[in-house]
Amino acid sequence: MIKKHIPNSLTCCNLMCGCMATGAAFYGNYRWAIVMIIVGAVFDFFDGMVARLLHVSSPIGKELDSLADVVTFGVAPSAILFHLFHHVHYPEFIQPIEDFLPYTAFLMAAFSALRLAKFNLDERQTSSFIGLPTPANALFWGSLVVGQHAFLVSLKFNAVFLFLFMLLSCMLLVAEIPLFALKFKDLSWQNNSIKYIFLVGCLAFLPLGVSSIAAMIVWYVLLSIVVFKASNRKTS
């Protein structure tokens, strides 16, 4: 039947978007790269939904989905960073490894793959996340590089900062930090107060333009950590 191939076709579209985003990033076309990442995220959202609606979920679909996500949300943002590393300022003390440092960007692809593998096996992540989701990480870097490119390649920033921020991003992907999911079972304030607070807070970042996506993701992580700390205090 044709319908059983629809979800996998959507997943393949996600994979193609990831390949195009990666190619665009290697040429320094950051805007096209983030557009393809966003389109890939849309396909990633709908492939699982369509599979459930049509009752055609399959083990192959699950494996294909992870493969597509590694490319779109792991390799593509790594390629963006790889290109950016060639244009950021290098302090004198780090110039001896200037030719090598850009390749460290692909650590993000490796950590993204690890994050996806953990997600597939972790039964705790049915209604929330443990660690930063790979789409959020990819959107953060894509929007940051597009919106703040002039600052990132200025003398106010340098390769050391970029490397450290990249490592922090990699750690967040696999950190044992619970992050709330933006899934609404109902519209009540009692069950969705944190989500409403997050969405209202996001309005403040809209004037930042493309960079607002990166700011929203930082806000999302910080709010999740505050909620996690507060819940730990209540239970202790």
N, C-alpha and C positions, 0 to 999 in steps of 0.2 A: 504494500500500500504506500501511496505517495506521502501520506501524513506522517508516517514514522520517520521520514527523512527530513521533515521540516525543522525540528529542533537542531539537528546536527548541521543543517545548512546554515542556520543562524549562527551557530558556533564557529563554523568555517568563515563566515563573514567577519566575525570578531577577530579570528586569526589573521585574515587578510588585512584588516585595519591595523593590527599590530605590526605586520610586516611593512605596510606603507608608512606608518609612524616612525618605525626604525630607519627606513631608507631616508625619509625626510630629515630626521635628526642628524644623520651622518653628513648631510649637505647643509646643515645649519638652518633648515627651514622649520624653526620651532613652532610657528603658528600652525602650519599644516600638521605637524606631529601631534600637537595637543588636540586638534580637531579630530584626527583619526583615533586618538585615545578615547575621546569622549564618545565618538560614534561606536567604537568597539565596546565601551561600557554599556551603551544602549543595547547592543546585540547580546551582550553577556547577561543583561537583566532579563531580556525577553526569551532567551533560549530555554532556560529552566522553567519559566512560567508556561511557555507553550508546551513543553514536554509534559508538565503536570496536567494541563488542560486537556491535552489529547490522549493522556494516559499511555505515552510511548517512551517513558524513561528507560534508559538502557545503560549497562556498564560501559559500553563504548562511548556513549554520550558524556558520561562523567569523566572518563580519561581524556577525551577530546577537549572538553571544557577546561580542564586544568592545563593542558598543553597550550591552548589559545591564550589563557590568562597569563601564563608565563611570558609569552611573547609580547602581548599588548601591555601588560602592567608590570613586567619585569625587564625584558630586553629593551623595549622602546624607551622607558625613562633612563635606563643605563646608557643608551646611545645618546640621549640628550645631554647627559652629564659628561660623557666621553668627549663630545664636541665642545662643550663649554669649558672643560679642563684645558683645551688648547687655546683658549682666549682669555682666561682669567690672568690676573697679575701673579707673578711668582716672586716672592721675596728672595733676596740673594742667597740665603742659607739653604733654600730648597731647590735652587736651580740645577744642581747636579742630578736630581732625579726628575727633572721636568719632562723628559721624554717618556718616563715610565709611569708617572702618576695618573695620566688619563685612563690607563687600562684598569685602574682600581675601581673605576665606575661600574664595572661589571660584577662587583661584589653585590650590588643591588639586585641583579638578575638572579644570583645564587640564593640570596636571602628571600627573594620573592618566591622562588621555587620551593624553598623550605617552608615558607609560610603557607603556601597552597597545599603542600603535602600534609602539614599538621592539621589544616582545616578539614581536609577530607577524612581524617581519622579521629578528630577530636569531637566527641559527642556532646561536649559542653557548649558548642557554638551553634546551637539550633535557633536560639532566640536573641543571641548577642554575639559579640566577637571577642576573641582573646588575641590581642595584638592588632596592629593597624592593618586593615584590609588592603590588599595590593592595589585595587582600583583607586582608593583614596590616596595612597602613596604616589602613584603615577600621576594623578591629577594635580597633586601638590607640586611636584617638581615641574611638570609641564607648564602650569599656570605661573609659577614663580619665575621660571626662566624667561617666559614670554613677557610677563608684566614688569619684571625688575632687571631686565638684561643690562641696561645701561649702568645700574649700580653694581651688578655682579662682575662686570668687566672693568670697573673703575679701580683706582688706587685705594679706595676705601675698603675694598674687599680683596681677598687673595685666595690662592689655591689651598692654603692650609685650612682656612675657614670652610671652604667648599668640601674638603675631604672630611673634616670633623662632622659637619652637618650631614653628610652622606652616611657616615658611620652611625650617627644617631638615628637616622631614618631606618637603616638596616636593623638596628637593635629594636626599634619600635615594631617592626614587622613580626618579630618572633617573641616579643616581651610577653610575660604573663600578666598583662594588664587588661582587665575587662573593659570593653567599649560597647556602649549601647547601640542597638540597631534601630534604624529609622523605619520600623514596621509598626503600623497602627492596626490593632485588632478592634478598637473602637475609638471614639473621639473624646472620651472623658478626660478631664484634667487629672483626675486621680491616677489613672493608669499611664498617662502620657506627659506628665508635667515636665520632665527633663527634655523630652523631644520638643515641646512647645517653647521652652526656654532657649533651646538651641536654635530653633528656626527664627525666633524673634531676634536673637543676638546676631544672626547672619545678616539681617537687614542693615546693620551698621557697617558692614564691610562692602556693600554694593558699590559705593563711590570709588572703590579701589580698582574697578574695572576687572581685567583678567586676573589680576593678583588677588581678587576677592575670593577666588576658589581656594587658593593656598591659605589665606587667612581663616576661612571657614573651617578648613581641615585642622588647623592648629587649635582653633576654638573648640572643635569637636573632641580632640584628644584631651585638652586641658579640662573641659567640662566632665568628660568621662572619668578622668583621674580624681577630680574633686568628688564626684558621686561615689566612686569606689572607696575613697578614704573615709567619706562620711558614713557609708554603710558598714565599714569595718569598725568604726567607733561605736556604732549602735549595737553591734553584735558582741563587742568585747566587754 
